Amino acid sequence: MAIDAVELSVEMRPDVVVLVTGDADFAHLALQLRRRGIRVEVASVAQNLGSALKASANEIIDLDPLFNSFEEM
């Protein structure tokens, strides 16, 4: 998946990529995308967010408030 993302970034030239994961294994992907000038945002819940991925992203989107809003309904 990471290799495909890098290849697609070369072809499509997106401004932003949002990774919906907290897995620190994707930290290298985030760094590779940022080196290509692509903004990387990570959407995850705080307790599942790896520190390496957090450090590699431009921005973190906390999904906890979203999940909590579903529980209220």
C-alpha positions as CSV (number, residue, x, y, z in Angstrom):
1,M,0.0,0.0,0.0
2,A,2.8,2.4,0.8
3,I,4.6,1.8,-2.4
4,D,1.3,2.4,-4.3
5,A,0.8,5.6,-2.5
6,V,4.2,6.9,-3.4
7,E,3.7,5.9,-7.0
8,L,0.3,7.6,-7.2
9,S,1.7,10.7,-5.6
10,V,4.2,11.0,-8.5
11,E,1.4,10.5,-11.1
12,M,-1.4,12.5,-9.4
13,R,0.5,15.2,-7.6
14,P,-2.0,15.7,-4.7
15,D,-1.7,18.7,-2.4
16,V,-2.8,16.7,0.7
17,V,-2.9,13.0,1.6
18,V,-4.9,11.9,4.6
19,L,-3.7,8.6,6.2
20,V,-6.5,7.1,8.3
21,T,-4.4,5.0,10.6
22,G,-2.4,5.3,13.7
23,D,0.1,2.6,12.8
24,A,3.7,3.9,13.1
25,D,4.7,1.6,10.3
26,F,3.3,4.4,8.0
27,A,5.7,7.0,9.3
28,H,8.2,6.3,6.5
29,L,5.4,6.8,3.9
30,A,4.5,10.1,5.5
31,L,8.1,11.3,5.3
32,Q,8.4,10.2,1.7
33,L,5.3,12.1,0.8
34,R,6.4,15.2,2.6
35,R,9.7,15.1,0.8
36,R,7.7,15.3,-2.4
37,G,6.0,18.5,-1.1
38,I,2.8,16.8,-0.2
39,R,1.0,17.8,3.0
40,V,0.3,14.7,5.2
41,E,-2.6,14.6,7.6
42,V,-3.2,11.6,9.9
43,A,-6.6,10.8,11.2
44,S,-6.6,8.5,14.2
45,V,-7.7,8.1,17.8
46,A,-5.0,9.3,20.2
47,Q,-4.6,5.9,22.0
48,N,-3.7,4.2,18.7
49,L,-1.4,6.9,17.2
50,G,2.2,5.8,17.1
51,S,4.7,8.5,18.1
52,A,6.8,8.1,14.9
53,L,3.7,8.6,12.7
54,K,2.7,11.6,14.8
55,A,6.1,13.2,14.3
56,S,6.0,12.5,10.6
57,A,2.7,14.2,9.9
58,N,1.9,17.8,9.2
59,E,-1.3,17.6,11.1
60,I,-3.1,15.1,13.3
61,I,-6.9,14.8,13.2
62,D,-8.3,13.3,16.4
63,L,-11.2,11.0,15.6
64,D,-12.4,10.7,19.2
65,P,-14.9,13.6,19.0
66,L,-16.4,12.1,15.8
67,F,-16.8,8.6,17.4
68,N,-18.2,10.1,20.5
69,S,-20.9,12.0,18.5
70,F,-22.1,8.6,17.2
71,E,-22.5,7.3,20.7
72,E,-24.8,10.2,21.6
73,M,-27.4,9.5,18.9
